[in-house]
Amino acid sequence: MTLDMINDLPFYTAQSDECDVFELAQNNGLPLLLKGPTGCGKTRFVEHMAARLGLPLHTVACHDDLSAADLIGRYLIKGGETVWVDGPLTRAVREGGICYLDEVVEARKDVTVVLHPLTDDRRRLVIDRTGEELRAPDSFMLVASYNPGYQNVLKKLKPSTRQRFLSIGFDFPDPAIEAGVVARESGLDEGRAAALVRLAGHVRALSGMDLEEGVSTRLLIYAATLIAGGMRVDRALETAVIEPLSDEPDTQQALRDLAASVYG
Ligand SMILES: Nc1ncnc2c1ncn2[C@@H]1O[C@H](COP(=O)(O)OP(=O)(O)OP(=O)(O)O)[C@@H](O)[C@H]1O
């Protein structure tokens, strides 16, 4: 039995010293930015660390319609009365917990500016609508993630935002670690999980195709889950890897050829 299971923590295998960095950042009231491709474990890492530190976690999936009120809160009519309802950022500040802004680069710049007084030594959240100014408790931590791989020139974090965060670069784990993660999450045996990870290595090395990004650990876990459930490997790869990665017939064929070379 692993320590994670004993403590009932969300399962997470560290890639490097990211757990120590997170803990030091949290201890010192510093915000943290996680950069890396989709499905490589950033969210799981935050869930694991929040549980390990015993802090409540409020996660926000950022998008371009997200308003400052979505983060901070708004007045709502309830039973004929107007009541103030905290947003996830305010809840995290009040509770001294963690607020995780997933894909923060999707949020409008006027929203990210709300974060500025919270992410420097002021550590304050101003709630204009209620006239409150909250001082974040020492345990409060802001964590954000983004995927630099999308190379969307229009969507970049302002330097004044990104230079308020410590940053950790994530990538897909080393093959042995990734095979362990895939096996553990799907129930597939390590040998067949390792074959999926080998295929992933080839897919991630492909260049000049219409793949915006290599196959994620998340998709490998999907494929492994289908295989563990009794699906033929080629069908599982079609559904969990090839179709999700590309709509282009030529690219799909190239992926099938790669799979054939691994599974020969
Ligand atoms: N190091 C790891 N330890 C344990 N599980 C992992 C690890 N890396 C990836 N996973 C698994 O991969 C899945 C996808 O990871 P996660 O949701 O954390 O990705 P993400 O990087 O946050 O993706 P996105 O940017 O799309 O939100 C997790 O649900 C988990 O099953």
Ligand as a Chemical Component Dictionary entry (heavy atoms), coordinates in Angstrom:
data_LIG
# 
_chem_comp.id                   LIG 
_chem_comp.type                 NON-POLYMER 
_chem_comp.pdbx_formal_charge   0 
_chem_comp.three_letter_code    LIG 
# 
loop_
_chem_comp_atom.comp_id 
_chem_comp_atom.atom_id 
_chem_comp_atom.alt_atom_id 
_chem_comp_atom.type_symbol 
_chem_comp_atom.charge 
_chem_comp_atom.model_Cartn_x 
_chem_comp_atom.model_Cartn_y 
_chem_comp_atom.model_Cartn_z 
_chem_comp_atom.pdbx_ordinal 
LIG N1  N1  N 0 2.412  12.658 -12.385 1  
LIG C1  C1  C 0 1.166  12.156 -12.363 2  
LIG N2  N2  N 0 0.727  11.460 -11.301 3  
LIG C2  C2  C 0 -0.520 10.952 -11.289 4  
LIG N3  N3  N 0 -1.418 11.095 -12.292 5  
LIG C3  C3  C 0 -1.024 11.762 -13.374 6  
LIG C4  C4  C 0 0.262  12.355 -13.458 7  
LIG N4  N4  N 0 0.364  12.966 -14.661 8  
LIG C5  C5  C 0 -0.795 12.786 -15.287 9  
LIG N5  N5  N 0 -1.659 12.069 -14.517 10 
LIG C6  C6  C 0 -2.974 11.616 -14.925 11 
LIG O1  O1  O 0 -3.282 12.327 -16.116 12 
LIG C7  C7  C 0 -4.580 12.905 -16.017 13 
LIG C8  C8  C 0 -4.545 14.255 -16.655 14 
LIG O2  O2  O 0 -3.798 15.122 -15.851 15 
LIG P1  P1  P 0 -4.322 16.565 -15.427 16 
LIG O3  O3  O 0 -5.813 16.643 -15.519 17 
LIG O4  O4  O 0 -3.695 16.890 -14.137 18 
LIG O5  O5  O 0 -3.692 17.394 -16.621 19 
LIG P2  P2  P 0 -3.475 18.964 -16.814 20 
LIG O6  O6  O 0 -2.018 19.115 -17.068 21 
LIG O7  O7  O 0 -4.079 19.700 -15.695 22 
LIG O8  O8  O 0 -4.289 19.208 -18.153 23 
LIG P3  P3  P 0 -5.078 20.521 -18.670 24 
LIG O9  O9  O 0 -4.004 21.549 -18.918 25 
LIG O10 O10 O 0 -5.716 20.029 -19.926 26 
LIG O11 O11 O 0 -6.045 20.899 -17.588 27 
LIG C9  C9  C 0 -4.905 12.949 -14.531 28 
LIG O12 O12 O 0 -6.286 12.800 -14.331 29 
LIG C10 C10 C 0 -4.147 11.766 -13.991 30 
LIG O13 O13 O 0 -4.943 10.620 -14.167 31 
# 
loop_
_chem_comp_bond.comp_id 
_chem_comp_bond.atom_id_1 
_chem_comp_bond.atom_id_2 
_chem_comp_bond.value_order 
_chem_comp_bond.pdbx_ordinal 
LIG N1  C1  SING 1  
LIG C1  N2  SING 2  
LIG C1  C4  DOUB 3  
LIG N2  C2  DOUB 4  
LIG C2  N3  SING 5  
LIG N3  C3  DOUB 6  
LIG C3  C4  SING 7  
LIG C3  N5  SING 8  
LIG C4  N4  SING 9  
LIG N4  C5  DOUB 10 
LIG C5  N5  SING 11 
LIG N5  C6  SING 12 
LIG C6  O1  SING 13 
LIG C6  C10 SING 14 
LIG O1  C7  SING 15 
LIG C7  C8  SING 16 
LIG C7  C9  SING 17 
LIG C8  O2  SING 18 
LIG O2  P1  SING 19 
LIG P1  O3  DOUB 20 
LIG P1  O4  SING 21 
LIG P1  O5  SING 22 
LIG O5  P2  SING 23 
LIG P2  O6  DOUB 24 
LIG P2  O7  SING 25 
LIG P2  O8  SING 26 
LIG O8  P3  SING 27 
LIG P3  O9  DOUB 28 
LIG P3  O10 SING 29 
LIG P3  O11 SING 30 
LIG C9  O12 SING 31 
LIG C9  C10 SING 32 
LIG C10 O13 SING 33 
# 
